[in-house]
Amino acid sequence: MGSSYYTIGGWKGLTNKGKFNAVVIFLFIAIILFFVFKLFYYGRFDFDFKVMNNLLSYSVALFGAWIITRISMFFLEKVTYLSTEYFCADCGNYLGNSPTSCDRCGCNRYTESDTGVGRTVRNR
């Protein structure tokens, strides 16, 4: 039985390196979009940082950077978790990812490692 892995989406699922890369991408794209929008919308490329003159530029830059960062999170490094697999302790039948009673022998004991015991013989 192959191992099954799962990840968590969004910010929580990223590794520390992935989170750092996401912040760097956000800041870089925000700065680029701020100056590009200012150049094309106002027709000038000056460095006046008055809040009212640049409110639209700030808004467009932050929103655009947020969208691009959210898209980039699909490609950044994520933490992968190995889901626990359960097997019947009596006959070795694969039970899935949650401990339940065995369909084959009816035993309610389980183990997390494949014992490979096969079917046991019991005196009743």
C-alpha positions as CSV (number, residue, x, y, z in Angstrom):
1,M,0.0,0.0,0.0
2,G,1.5,3.3,-1.0
3,S,1.9,6.2,1.4
4,S,-0.7,8.9,1.1
5,Y,0.3,12.5,1.8
6,Y,-1.8,15.6,2.2
7,T,-1.1,19.3,2.5
8,I,-2.9,22.2,4.0
9,G,-3.8,25.1,1.7
10,G,-3.1,28.8,2.2
11,W,-0.7,30.5,4.5
12,K,-0.8,27.8,7.2
13,G,0.4,25.1,4.8
14,L,3.6,26.8,3.7
15,T,7.0,26.0,5.1
16,N,9.0,28.8,6.7
17,K,10.9,29.2,3.5
18,G,7.7,29.4,1.6
19,K,6.3,32.0,3.9
20,F,9.4,34.1,3.5
21,N,9.2,33.8,-0.3
22,A,5.6,34.8,-0.2
23,V,6.4,38.0,1.8
24,V,9.3,38.9,-0.5
25,I,7.0,38.3,-3.6
26,F,4.3,40.5,-2.0
27,L,6.7,43.4,-1.3
28,F,8.5,43.2,-4.6
29,I,5.3,43.1,-6.6
30,A,3.7,45.9,-4.6
31,I,6.6,48.3,-5.2
32,I,6.7,47.5,-8.9
33,L,3.0,47.9,-9.3
34,F,3.0,51.2,-7.4
35,F,5.5,52.8,-9.7
36,V,4.1,51.2,-12.9
37,F,0.6,52.4,-12.1
38,K,1.8,55.8,-11.2
39,L,3.7,56.1,-14.5
40,F,0.8,55.0,-16.7
41,Y,-2.1,56.6,-14.7
42,Y,-0.5,60.0,-13.9
43,G,1.9,60.1,-16.8
44,R,4.9,61.0,-14.5
45,F,7.4,59.1,-12.5
46,D,8.1,61.3,-9.5
47,F,8.8,60.5,-5.9
48,D,6.2,62.5,-4.1
49,F,4.8,60.3,-1.3
50,K,1.8,62.4,-0.3
51,V,-0.9,60.1,0.8
52,M,-3.8,61.7,-1.1
53,N,-2.0,61.8,-4.4
54,N,-1.0,58.2,-4.2
55,L,-4.1,56.6,-2.5
56,L,-5.2,55.0,-5.8
57,S,-1.7,53.9,-6.5
58,Y,-1.3,52.3,-3.1
59,S,-4.7,50.6,-3.4
60,V,-3.9,49.1,-6.9
61,A,-0.4,48.1,-5.8
62,L,-1.5,46.3,-2.6
63,F,-4.5,44.6,-4.2
64,G,-2.5,43.4,-7.2
65,A,0.3,42.2,-5.0
66,W,-2.1,40.3,-2.8
67,I,-3.7,38.6,-5.9
68,I,-0.3,37.6,-7.3
69,T,0.9,36.4,-4.0
70,R,-2.2,34.2,-3.5
71,I,-1.6,32.7,-7.0
72,S,2.1,32.1,-6.2
73,M,1.2,30.2,-3.0
74,F,0.1,27.3,-5.3
75,F,3.8,26.9,-6.4
76,L,5.6,27.6,-3.1
77,E,6.9,24.9,-0.8
78,K,4.3,23.3,1.4
79,V,4.5,21.1,4.5
80,T,3.4,17.6,3.6
81,Y,1.8,15.4,6.2
82,L,1.7,11.6,6.1
83,S,-1.7,10.3,6.9
84,T,-1.8,7.3,9.3
85,E,-2.8,4.0,7.8
86,Y,-4.5,1.4,10.0
87,F,-4.4,-2.4,9.6
88,C,-6.2,-5.2,11.4
89,A,-4.0,-6.7,14.2
90,D,-5.6,-10.1,13.7
91,C,-5.6,-10.8,10.0
92,G,-3.6,-7.9,8.6
93,N,-6.4,-6.5,6.4
94,Y,-6.0,-2.8,5.4
95,L,-8.6,-0.7,7.3
96,G,-7.9,2.7,5.7
97,N,-7.1,6.0,7.3
98,S,-9.4,5.6,10.4
99,P,-9.5,2.7,12.9
100,T,-12.6,0.7,12.4
101,S,-13.6,-2.9,12.9
102,C,-12.3,-5.3,10.3
103,D,-14.7,-6.4,7.6
104,R,-13.0,-9.7,7.0
105,C,-12.6,-11.1,10.5
106,G,-14.7,-8.8,12.7
107,C,-11.8,-7.9,15.0
108,N,-11.7,-4.5,16.6
109,R,-8.0,-4.4,17.3
110,Y,-5.8,-2.4,14.9
111,T,-2.2,-1.5,14.3
112,E,-0.4,1.2,12.5
113,S,2.1,-1.0,10.8
114,D,1.4,-3.7,8.3
115,T,1.9,-6.9,10.2
116,G,1.4,-9.1,7.1
117,V,0.3,-11.9,9.4
118,G,-2.4,-13.3,7.1
119,R,-5.4,-15.0,8.5
120,T,-4.9,-16.5,12.0
121,V,-6.5,-19.7,13.2
122,R,-8.2,-19.5,16.6
123,N,-9.8,-22.1,18.7
124,R,-13.3,-21.2,19.7
